[in-house]
Amino acid sequence: MFILFIIVFIDLVGFGIIIPLLPFYGEHFQADPFTVSLIMATYSLGQFVAAPFWGRLSDTIGRRPVLIISLFGAVLSYIWLSFATTLWMLFAARLVGGLMAGNISTAFAYIADITTVENRAKGMGLVGAAFGLGFIAGPAIGGILAGPDPLTADFQTPALVAAAMSFIAFVLTIAMLKESLSAEVRAHAKNTPRPNRFVQMKEALGRPGIGLLITISFLATFVFAGMETTFAMWSHRQLGWGPEQNGYLFAFVGVIAAFIQGGAVGRLSKKFGEGNLIVQGAVALAVGMIMIPFCTSVVPLMAAMVIVAYGFSIINPALNSMISLRSGNTEQGMMMGVARSATTMARIIGPAWAGILFAQLGKEWPYYAGMVLMVLVAYLGLRSLKDNQRAKAHAMETAAFESANGAPLKDEDPRSPID
């Protein structure tokens, strides 16, 4: 698990380097706020297309080969990004990068392979911590390399450094990462027919419990991606910030996320349960989103971002853990791929939606609308908890009836919707 943590961390440092630069990179090519949001969405479009493919492929040939191939592709995409001279090249480089980043579902499936039911949430949180730590170093490095002034920013050097980081992860995967999926499971998965991606999504959404979890995951990511996409443009207009200041703030968010996902998620899930963490995360995101538009200085903005980071850092691993627990051993990659497809679809639509609100209604509106959606997510989470309580009570009644009468009690679907 530690080796995978290091690999994901290094790869995400490379990804994080680019985050504070892209809005200004797009504006360097005369892109308006909506077009900038589409640049961010293009990366996620690539993820959406590729995630089920990588997940299914990792079920049949193993997790390690998929990580090797996709990491090398990421290196090439960053090199192309560094030499972009037109807006279409910027779009194309990000699309290729997104296709390679579809391998994140493989990383989550790797964790599912090597963890038990009891420590699954902790394992998912550890991968999330690698993401968070990547966002500590990456944005800070990218911001420093690019500089504080968008008009004179250096966009080429950060992209080349990102390529170097992904190359290091590529080499470490070849040299140190062991395959987590046994030959027997791979053979069984290879011989098991699987429907196409959209049939897979329909099947997953129709599973008791999983469909609601994927819907919640979609909405939470939709809101967070909208914030992430428009924040640099908002901070430039509200506070006069450039790439460097945004890099430092995203690094700060990464510190919070790493602390929560690396150390707190496991304990919190044992204390409150994953279902309660989903509700907590949704409420925190709602509060943080409504605070951002009213921030006129650094201190209150940092407080708002701490709340946002807490919310997203607990809701994500809780959802991944619950989806994994409801998936069979031979379909972990597929289900994680479908879940990843839903969140990457949110990262396609969310930035575009936020970009439209930003351009047409004003810089505050992505955050107002995000707050409303997270209130809806909190409601869905509370409803699912009530459904779960009823299902567990019914299961206890069924068990008592069978124990007393020696015959099963008929029921249309005894499975609980959420744990």
C-alpha angles and dihedrals in degrees: 000000000000093000091052089048090055093046094049090045094053092045091049091050086062091048092046092053089066099046101082092041104052100077090051091041089056093047087050085067091048095259117162121226093269092051090048089055089052090055089057091044092052091065090053091046088061090050091050092053095045107036099081090042093053091043094051092043091051090054090058107033099024138261097269099061091048092052091049095051096044096046091054089050089052090056091056093047093054091049090052090048091054092056097043110136100171137039093251090056089053090053093046095049091051091048091055090046090053092050089056093044090062084089091082088090087060091055091053091047089052089056090048089053095055103036133076126232090259096055100031094107090049091052092049089048090053091057087047088053089055087055090049094048090047087056091051097058100025103059092040091052092045093048094048093047093047096044134224099280117075090203094061100027120145106228099168101062096053091050091051090049089051089053090052092051093051089048090055089051089049092054093046091052091054094044105038116012116099123208112262100194118078121233090243093056091045091051092049092049091048091054094045111091114232128198121237121276098270092047087050090052091048090049093048093046089050094053112106107258097359095076093056091045091053091048091052091047090051094052095045092050091044090059096041093048090052090053093045092050099048100034098089091050090046093049092048091054097037101038105011093246128162134194095293097054091044090049091056092048093049088049089054090052088050091055091054093045093048093050093050099041096038099048114004107045095070093050093042092051091052092048101042106013126239093275093059091046089057091055092045092050093049093051092048092050091050092052094046094048094053091048097055099071091055096052114110099166140036101260099058090040090055090050091052092048091050089057092046091048092049092050097049093040094059100035095054102054091039090056094044091049094051094046090050093049090054093051127086122244094254095048102047092108093047095048093045088048091052092047090048090049090056093051093045090050085055088052089054098048098031097061092043091049092047091047091054092049091047094050099039106032105022142275094285098056100081087061096045091051091044091057091054092051093049090053086056090051091051089052092050090049092051091048091051091051091053090048089051092051091051091047092051091048089051091049090053091049090049092050091049092049093049091047092051099041104027092230132098119255110234118238134165096231120356095184116113116235097228140003 
